[in-house]
Amino acid sequence: MTIAGYQVGLKQRAALSGWQAALISLFAILVALVLFSLVFILDGVNPLAAYREIFSYAFVNQYGLVLSLSRFIFLLLSTYAFIIPARAGLWNIGMTGQLYVGSLCAYGVVYALGGKASQSVYLPPLLVIPLMMLAAAIGGALLGGLAGLLKGRFDVNEIVSTMLLNFIAFWLVSEMIKEGGIFMNPQGRSESFALPASLHAPTIAGIPFTVLIALALAVVLKFLFDKTRIGYQIKAFGLNPAAARYAGISPPAISVLVFVLGGAIAGLAGYHYFAAVPGVYKIARNYSYFGDLAFYGIIAGLISLGDPLAAIPVSLLFGGMSNGGRWVQGKLHMGFGLDYALLGLLMITLVGFQFFYRYQITWQKEEAHGDVAIPG
Amino acid sequence: MQQQPPVSTDKGPLPSLEELLADVKPGETVLEMRGVTKRFADVVANDRIDFDLRAGEIHAVLGENGAGKTTLMNILFRLLHPDEGEIYIRGHRVHLRSPVDAINLGIGMVHQHRKLVAAHTVIENIVLGHPKAGRVLNLKRAEEEVKALSERYGFKVDLRARVWQLSEGEKQAVEILKALYRGARILILDEPTTALTPLETERLLESMVNMARQGLAVVPFITHKLPMVLAVSDRVTVLRGGQVVAQLNTRDADEQLLARLMVGREVLFDIQRPQVEPGPIVLQVEHLSALNDKGVPALENVSFSIRQGEILGIAGVSGNGQRELAEVLAGMRPARNGRIRFDGRDITHAPIRERWRLGIGYIPAERTEVGSIGDFTLVENVLLNFYFDDELVKRGVLDYRRARELTRHLIDEYGIAAPGEDARGRQLSGGNLQKVILARVLARHPRLLLAALPTQGLDIGATEFVRKKILEAKTQGSAVLLISEDLDEVLMLSDRIAAIYEGRIMGIVPAEKARREQIGAMIAGISEEASS
């Protein structure tokens, strides 16, 4: 292609360094924000003012920041639940169901210890909180592991099985918390009983302590993927199952393993949102909203190319934008769904710009090529 | 169909194909390339190539992998545009814009990898994409025309058969017929004898001679199989490092000379088989049976044994159970019946990794699909056979530093041409990739080496190297199972030769007593009693 006397073409990249990927992604975000300003302009809103409002609520405002970070933690965990199976070439679409079951298991522990009776029941937090987290992880791991087992043992498509398990988990939660359910709120508001005050998770400067777990997981997963034998086997299986098998890697073992790990982390995401975020402390009536939010983990995982560290800024951005978008929609009296639209455009642009992860644009001055252009 | 403007020449539009080739006489130059150069980044793939082609000749183009054959072929067929140089057809300089131009000028190409629709019939495949086919198919007329063509050149294919039912040789014949039906007068054949049985090869050579006799120019591109070149071609052009190093009449050449021109040094064709006193039995296979991927018996009641310091060659035509045999022994396919003993121990149901640990090393025939991972670095590819070794794993953490040292050492020792140990598997040529696999398997010093088609598709230099290494493994005390579809290779390397046909061992013959014709008959399933 020739533009203004320059021969412009595409060249496949030999390698992509981390900072190149970061730069391309930053550029994509800018492009998405510029594109989205159209929405504001059409509504008669100054886009710059709108963005200032969004970013300051998402990352500066005291309340907004805690909310953004709570969502960030949730998204980061959801992303890891997706990334681990993705490394093995498998698609976990079931983080939603896994986090539902994880939350149910966490509340099951409280229920079993009599925590439903009243919010003032004292249960030793140092013992019970770890127990709740463990139960959440096991619950998520079991549901995930089921899909992994079906895949590894009977070659049942994991996308279909995890998706369908999501529905089962969704209605299971409903059954448990709605009218007549075991976890029903005594006031019957279609939500679960509230956690006793003694089990409200500790916070650090208002931020749930689960942030430490999520960030520690980033380091652990990075190490697991890059340094360990298990990480090597997962990667080999993901890139070429036949070659992995030749090398003695067991396909069923890998698919069960990655889904158990991914499911456990999704279960923790459930614990995090419904038992550790200040002001929630119950399986909320709108639990399906968070189930849907977990799906953004898929896109965050794809954008970060399966890198646990790169997933941190991506999840932070999405956590903040979903929160700031919702805020600005109310504040500026804009139409419903502004936050979804903003997130959607950001994601599409980021994914689209991944084209430049693989290709780069080249240009050189046009030379006279007698042979190239042929008169008909 | 969109009407294409005619191909332009320096003397205005080119006349139609019929006019152009109206009075071609055998021996007349029909195509000429002058100073054709093609660069990829810093690599000069074709360096000022001069090449000419005469009607009625078989003109073989020889060269090792990376010599520039594929580039030249793709320029001829206009899949690539040359950076410099000129192409003339019967003296007209032509500017080809796409393969369609090449086809319209009577250039036909038969790729090594078949490009046919498996579910369609032969005639449907031949007609597919033909301008005459138009919107309404007249298969009947087409069938008559193709039948006439195949009789003329001596091809035997059932035009109503579905492509998936055909053998490799028949599929190739379909591709050739397709090119001829499209009007090809110059036929480019890419590695035409790969994957053909000896009988099919013979038939192909006959057809090539027939086509040449009737005025076509046939251009086979070849990396190995020098005897075939010598048998049928009239002239040979040898490429090395992107340049034409020789162009000669075949009658002035012999195998030694061609190999030396290709490789650039003397090549040993007759490797001396080292004599090793065989040790105890390492592998004992008893009444082994297995199914193939479709669930059909592929291996039936196979029994043999291999001693330490011995090579047992499995000779056979592709698809007679060799693949299943290798996979059952490596643990990748379950045995339906029978027993496998390794060092006296029953390993019939042992998992794959345990077999590696016990000392079985497997070189699979599928280098890129099974033997390596294209997106892995060479270090990671080497780790495929070492990631479970205590020496390279400490408490579940891989010792990448040592893996890197090992890889670097193997790259040196085996002379692997790679940009470095962080190069990806897919960046390597077939020969170098095979060296990586071979190096990594042999670095384990396996007690039993399973080598499936270890030299298939490799050029002469790499083939010679792989064979030497296999013999070296034997002298160092490995028991070797060599599976090969190249009968000469089996005869050259093996101490004993087993012929396999339809999943059965037709007989096992010691190398001293083996005659080529006898083994050749056995792998065709002809004389079972020939085994003695």
Chai-1 contact restraints between the chains, C-beta under 6 A:
chainA,res_idxA,chainB,res_idxB,connection_type,confidence,min_distance_angstrom,max_distance_angstrom,comment,restraint_id
A,K227,B,V397,contact,1.0,0.0,6.0,A-B,restraint_1
A,T228,B,G396,contact,1.0,0.0,6.0,A-B,restraint_2
A,T228,B,V397,contact,1.0,0.0,6.0,A-B,restraint_3
A,R229,B,Y387,contact,1.0,0.0,6.0,A-B,restraint_4
A,R229,B,V393,contact,1.0,0.0,6.0,A-B,restraint_5
A,R229,B,G396,contact,1.0,0.0,6.0,A-B,restraint_6
A,R229,B,L398,contact,1.0,0.0,6.0,A-B,restraint_7
A,Y232,B,Y387,contact,1.0,0.0,6.0,A-B,restraint_8
A,Y232,B,L398,contact,1.0,0.0,6.0,A-B,restraint_9
A,L239,B,I373,contact,1.0,0.0,6.0,A-B,restraint_10
A,L239,B,D375,contact,1.0,0.0,6.0,A-B,restraint_11
A,N240,B,I373,contact,1.0,0.0,6.0,A-B,restraint_12
A,A242,B,E369,contact,1.0,0.0,6.0,A-B,restraint_13
A,A242,B,V370,contact,1.0,0.0,6.0,A-B,restraint_14
A,A243,B,V370,contact,1.0,0.0,6.0,A-B,restraint_15
A,A243,B,I373,contact,1.0,0.0,6.0,A-B,restraint_16
A,Y246,B,V370,contact,1.0,0.0,6.0,A-B,restraint_17
A,A247,B,L384,contact,1.0,0.0,6.0,A-B,restraint_18
A,G248,B,I352,contact,1.0,0.0,6.0,A-B,restraint_19
A,G248,B,R353,contact,1.0,0.0,6.0,A-B,restraint_20
A,G248,B,W356,contact,1.0,0.0,6.0,A-B,restraint_21
A,I374,B,S8,contact,1.0,0.0,6.0,A-B,restraint_22
A,I374,B,H95,contact,1.0,0.0,6.0,A-B,restraint_23
A,I374,B,R97,contact,1.0,0.0,6.0,A-B,restraint_24
A,G376,B,P5,contact,1.0,0.0,6.0,A-B,restraint_25
